[in-house]
């Protein structure tokens, strides 16, 4: 689009060398999601009601051709995007309705990341002080890559701690996609954790950005149309499907969901759900959101010994 650059656009006086940058993990955190919505005020109210989100600012994106409302979700952010005319947000609304447009991740050095994409032949757009790699080169993964905030973003009030996962659902072999992402993004496959989830009919891997953090891209290969993910891949192929947050107050989120009559699916069969849940897309403007209690995700993320047991009063 006019006014935006492909393959270039970031400059800094003290540029790191590409070799030194590649020795690090290029991605640091999952820090945001971008959501296409019909009405900013209505969407903001949903996120306030269910997740305790708080507004930060409004701005306009020429690249997205949208008015964007940035809201805080724990230490992460959600960008609600209402179209101003033709563009990526309007197209999403026309083709699929409201929902997830893009996942956001951070990197320490946008210039070196752009150079890495250039050398790997991955097209991108530089806009909104970030990089948007073209999803057609990434098995359908839409990303907004921003500079890591300095100092780190403080956690906002509310029951959500932070976003930690972007979930890709795949028709393509997950191993093929994992290697492609490792090459395209400089990810260390030593941090990868294999997963199998019979409950939802998929297998794949967690492409963790760091061995000691939960931040990652999940690859979920699903073919069985007896399950929602398999039906989704049969219809849409490889696509960004959902995301995950961690909470230290699951009871508050459940109370909010029930108060507003929102649909959700429990993780366990215990008398009272204490571990996690999935929020139906109808509650959050088309977003399928997984929620897990503090540390629980380490149980399937390579360090089960890091899962903190529930207190006695929490298991009753």
Secondary structure, DSSP 4 states (H G I P E B T S, - for coil): -TT-EES-----SSPPPHHHHHTS-SEEEEEEEEEE-S-HHHHHHHHHHHH--EEEEEEEETTTTEEEEEEEETTEEEEEEEESSSSHHHHHHHHH-SEEEEEEEEES-HHHHHHHHHHHT--EEEETTEEEE-GGGTTT--EEEEEPPSSPPPPPSSSEEEEEEEEEEESS-HHHHHHHHHHHHT--GGGEEEEEEGGGTEEEEEEESSTTS--EEEEEE---TTSHHHHHHHHH-SEEEEEEEEES-HHHHHHHHHHTT--EEES--SSS--SEEEE-GGGTTT--EEEEETTGGGGGTT-GGGPPPPPHHHH-
